[in-house]
Amino acid sequence: MDNYQTTVVLRQYPDGEVIALMPDDVDPRDGTVTCYLHVGQHGAADYSHVIAATRVANMLAPEVIALRDELVAIGYNAKYRQRRDRRNRL
């Protein structure tokens, strides 16, 4: 497991797909953040767009638990938040 604690924001699309956003991992070239999904795994996402298109994920929902377990399995030491810290907003 990673010693670094990664801030993770879990959101859910209307179709039920869960996305994990890493709001502190910003690409300086385009402002996107790292994200993780079951299908496609790591990628880049526009934080504001994803927040607008999704709702807060229920941490006890089976699909959310599955994604959290997957993040642990690949080595993340996650610190879950509902949104990014104000001081880190772009």
N, C-alpha and C positions, 0 to 999 in steps of 0.2 A: 504494500500500500504506500502511496505517496505521502511524504511527510508534510508537504505543502497542502494547506486547506484551500480548496477551490470553492468559490462562491457559485452556487448553482440555483437558477430560477427555473422551476418546473411549471410548464404551461400546457394546456390541452386545447387542441383544435376542436371545432364542432363535430367532426367525424370521429372523435375519440382518440386520435393520435396524440401522443405525449412528446413534447420537445423539452430538452434540457438546454438552457442558455447559460453560458459562462460569461457574465457581463464584465468581468474584470480582464478578460482576455480579448482586447480590442486590437484589430488590425489597423495600424496607423495610416495605411494607404487609403482605405475606403470606409473606415469606421464600423465595419461589421464585427460581430462577436462570434466566438466559437460556439457551435451548438452540437448536440448529439441526439440522434434518433435511432430507434431499433433498425429501421431500414435506411441505409445510407451512412449510418454511424456519424463520424465527425464531418462537419462542414462549417460554412459561414452563414450568418443570418443578420438581417437588419433588425436590431433589437426593438425599435419602436414599432415597426411593422408587425412583428410577431406578437408583441404585447397587445396591439390593437385587434389582431385577428384571432386571439385566443382568450381563454379564461384561466384563472388560477386553478392549478391542478389539485384535486383532492388527494392528499398524501396517503390516504388509506385505500384508494381505488386499486384494484388488481393490476391494471395496466401501468399505473404510476409506480407501484411497488416493483413490478417487473423491470422497469427502466432504472429505478434506483439500484436494484440488485445487479443489473448489468454494469452500471457505472462503478460499483464496488468491485465487481469481478475483473474489470479492466484496470483497476488500480487507483481510482479516484478516492480522495479523502474529502468528501463533499460537505459543505456548510450550506444548508438550504435556506433560501430567503424567498419572499413573495415578490420582491422587486430589487433592482440594483440600488446600492447605496447612493444617496443624493450627491455626494461629493465625487462620484464617478460618472455622473451624467455627462454626455458629450455636449 
